[in-house]
Amino acid sequence: MNTVKVPYCLIAAGGTGGHMFPAQSLAEELLDRGWRVTLSTDERGARYAGGFPHSVTREVVNSATTARGGMLARVAAPLRIGSGVLSALRALRADRPAVVVGFGGYPTIPAMSAALSLRIPRMIHEQNAVMGRVNGVFARHVNKIACGTWPAELPQGVQGVHTGNPVRQAVRERAGAAYHPPGDGPLNVLVIGGSQGARVLSDMVPEAMAGLPPEVRARLRVSHQARVEDGPRVTTAYREAGIEAEVQPFFEDVPQRLTDCHLVVSRAGASSLADITVIGRPAILIPFAAASGDHQTANARALGESGAAMVLPESVLDAESLRRDMREILSDGARATSMAAAALALGRPDAAQRLADLATDLTA
Ligand SMILES: CC(=O)N[C@H]1[C@@H](OP(=O)(O)OP(=O)(O)OC[C@H]2O[C@@H](n3ccc(=O)[nH]c3=O)[C@H](O)[C@@H]2O)O[C@H](CO)[C@@H](O)[C@@H]1O
């Protein structure tokens, strides 16, 4: 009897939602194509794996990071990585994947090292415009490098392929949704700070909006993602300014809110920018200045240069400059429409397919 061999992909990812969301999209795409998929992550990454389809098996390995951290954990890091690599080697020998795909972060070290030593076809996906530390270590030892943001700063002599950052199904369904520019009616503004929320947006956005003319404030409808601990003061600030606002620690329905908004104010994390460009909305971006290699500034560059976004560095950010930029966009429908179109031109709604195609090519 002929048995058809189902291709098998091991996806290695961990850290924040920023690494896990694109990994999840690739897993979904490969499952649709009939692949078998395992996620290799560490105990911290496993906490972000809830959205992965149930048919994706999970392998939790030791890595440099632990849920608890602390001095002892740092000293023990090399031992933890070593034991993680050994268990990944055992797992990959017992069940050899056709391809291993790493999404960066310490939790990918065991699977990528094991794939390298067993000569299993392997690739990495780098979400940001500046390559992260762990991906940088493997960059010269993989068969392909997929880049989420373009152009990307890669180690010298290393070539990348631009795939884009895969976005959720709910974002893909709204790709290029018609943009209705701001007019005389309600003005919808979405404020998001990445998967963890951003304090600087909670400090600045309500203050900036409070200084807008009363007739503009009365029309504002704000959705503001704020860290739990900042929620009450942000809610109070909007109420005192007479602005209608919904404040939550995490909006599950960001794709819909993004579609409905006239303007988004956001950090410049890779998946946030992918969502903004796939749906196509005007943005004010405030890159997280302490991101490694200042990658958020680099992520935002293409949007700033193409006129899709106004980019406000944290070093010069104040309520006044933020207010000026908001007014410029919310009072000029033609400008807002051209920003939305410029954003859309940068979107890659088919990033998951492109990544899955690359993975498939490696098995040939
Ligand atoms: C602080 C930090 O170091 N962040 C990094 C982290 O991103 P981080 O995890 O902070 O954020 P990203 O911007 O990449 O992704 C956030 C995702 O969450 C969604 N969202 C956000 C708010 C909300 O209420 N609901 C919701 O669904 C966004 O639409 C987006 O899809 O990893 C990314 C990928 O390596 C990097 O580019 C970021 O620089």
The ligand as an SDF file (V2000), in Angstrom:
LIG
                    3D

 39 41  0  0  0  0  0  0  0  0999 V2000
    8.2960   46.7330   22.8910 C   0  0  0  0  0  0  0  0  0  0  0  0
    8.9540   45.8420   21.8840 C   0  0  0  0  0  0  0  0  0  0  0  0
   10.1310   45.5340   21.9790 O   0  0  0  0  0  0  0  0  0  0  0  0
    8.1760   45.4160   20.8940 N   0  0  0  0  0  0  0  0  0  0  0  0
    8.6300   44.4810   19.8890 C   0  0  0  0  0  0  0  0  0  0  0  0
    7.7050   43.2720   19.8540 C   0  0  0  0  0  0  0  0  0  0  0  0
    6.4470   43.7450   19.4750 O   0  0  0  0  0  0  0  0  0  0  0  0
    5.1070   43.7570   20.2440 P   0  0  0  0  0  0  0  0  0  0  0  0
    4.7860   42.4040   20.7160 O   0  0  0  0  0  0  0  0  0  0  0  0
    5.0920   44.8430   21.2440 O   0  0  0  0  0  0  0  0  0  0  0  0
    4.1580   44.3120   19.1190 O   0  0  0  0  0  0  0  0  0  0  0  0
    3.8530   44.2460   17.5710 P   0  0  0  0  0  0  0  0  0  0  0  0
    3.5610   45.6450   17.2360 O   0  0  0  0  0  0  0  0  0  0  0  0
    4.8190   43.5430   16.7040 O   0  0  0  0  0  0  0  0  0  0  0  0
    2.4880   43.3750   17.5810 O   0  0  0  0  0  0  0  0  0  0  0  0
    1.3930   43.7380   18.3350 C   0  0  0  0  0  0  0  0  0  0  0  0
    0.1550   43.0720   17.7430 C   0  0  0  0  0  0  0  0  0  0  0  0
   -0.8890   43.1690   18.7070 O   0  0  0  0  0  0  0  0  0  0  0  0
   -2.0240   43.7450   18.0960 C   0  0  0  0  0  0  0  0  0  0  0  0
   -2.8030   44.4390   19.1340 N   0  0  0  0  0  0  0  0  0  0  0  0
   -2.2810   45.5060   19.8070 C   0  0  0  0  0  0  0  0  0  0  0  0
   -3.0160   46.1260   20.7740 C   0  0  0  0  0  0  0  0  0  0  0  0
   -4.3270   45.6750   21.0670 C   0  0  0  0  0  0  0  0  0  0  0  0
   -5.0530   46.1880   21.9190 O   0  0  0  0  0  0  0  0  0  0  0  0
   -4.7990   44.6070   20.3770 N   0  0  0  0  0  0  0  0  0  0  0  0
   -4.0830   43.9780   19.4040 C   0  0  0  0  0  0  0  0  0  0  0  0
   -4.5760   43.0150   18.7970 O   0  0  0  0  0  0  0  0  0  0  0  0
   -1.4890   44.6470   17.0130 C   0  0  0  0  0  0  0  0  0  0  0  0
   -2.5070   44.9720   16.0970 O   0  0  0  0  0  0  0  0  0  0  0  0
   -0.3650   43.7730   16.4820 C   0  0  0  0  0  0  0  0  0  0  0  0
   -0.8470   42.8160   15.5790 O   0  0  0  0  0  0  0  0  0  0  0  0
    8.1350   42.3710   18.8090 O   0  0  0  0  0  0  0  0  0  0  0  0
    8.0730   42.9400   17.4960 C   0  0  0  0  0  0  0  0  0  0  0  0
    8.5310   41.8620   16.5160 C   0  0  0  0  0  0  0  0  0  0  0  0
    9.8310   41.4360   16.7730 O   0  0  0  0  0  0  0  0  0  0  0  0
    8.9480   44.1940   17.4170 C   0  0  0  0  0  0  0  0  0  0  0  0
    8.7600   44.8140   16.1460 O   0  0  0  0  0  0  0  0  0  0  0  0
    8.5880   45.1720   18.5170 C   0  0  0  0  0  0  0  0  0  0  0  0
    9.4700   46.2620   18.4840 O   0  0  0  0  0  0  0  0  0  0  0  0
  1  2  1  0
  2  3  2  0
  2  4  1  0
  4  5  1  0
  5  6  1  0
  5 38  1  0
  6  7  1  0
  6 32  1  0
  7  8  1  0
  8  9  2  0
  8 10  1  0
  8 11  1  0
 11 12  1  0
 12 13  2  0
 12 14  1  0
 12 15  1  0
 15 16  1  0
 16 17  1  0
 17 18  1  0
 17 30  1  0
 18 19  1  0
 19 20  1  0
 19 28  1  0
 20 21  1  0
 20 26  1  0
 21 22  2  0
 22 23  1  0
 23 24  2  0
 23 25  1  0
 25 26  1  0
 26 27  2  0
 28 29  1  0
 28 30  1  0
 30 31  1  0
 32 33  1  0
 33 34  1  0
 33 36  1  0
 34 35  1  0
 36 37  1  0
 36 38  1  0
 38 39  1  0
M  END
$$$$
